[in-house]
Structures are given as C-alpha cells and as structure tokens.
Amino acid sequence: MTPNLAWLDRAACVGMDDRVFYANGKHAREQVKAARQVCAGCPVRRQCAAFAIQTGEKWGVWGGMSQQQLRQRRRRSLPGTRGKTAA
C-alpha cells in the first residue's frame, strides 16, 4: 500500500534544500538544531515523523526528530518491545 503523502504540500520545508535535514561532518549538531527549528513550527510535523517511523527512514531529521529519536520511537512501536531499550 502506498502511503498518503498529501501532507507534504503543507510542510514548512517545502522548497528547501534537502541537505538541511541530513547532518554531516563536524557541524552535525548545529545542522540538526537548525533542521529541528524548521520543524518546530511545521503544521505537519506529526505526519512527517510518523511517515519516517513507518517507512524505516534511517537518515535525517523528520518531524523534528533526530535519527536517534526516530530509532527509539521505532523500537517502541515494534510488537513485543514496549518499554525495552537496546543494550
């Protein structure tokens, strides 16, 4: 089933360079912070994060969530893993 992506047209990042959301190098923390600021006022932030979690997106900032936050949320949503954390 193809996900409904109609929400993308209302995203705060429409028209922005995608590289803003993919931190890299020695300035990665600052890049993530800047990306999260864009997401902070986005009307579709929840849909964006949900899409990234559901599709297993491994890279970038989605819905204001860092790669680590997305991984943690994804683990919590897997059957039989509620409340567990990785060692």
Buried (B, 14 or more C-beta within 10 A) or exposed (E): EEEEEEBEEEBBBEEEEEEBBBBEEEEEEEBBEBBBEBBEEBEBBEBBBBBBBEEEBEEBBBBBBBBEBBBBBBBEEEEEEEEEEEE
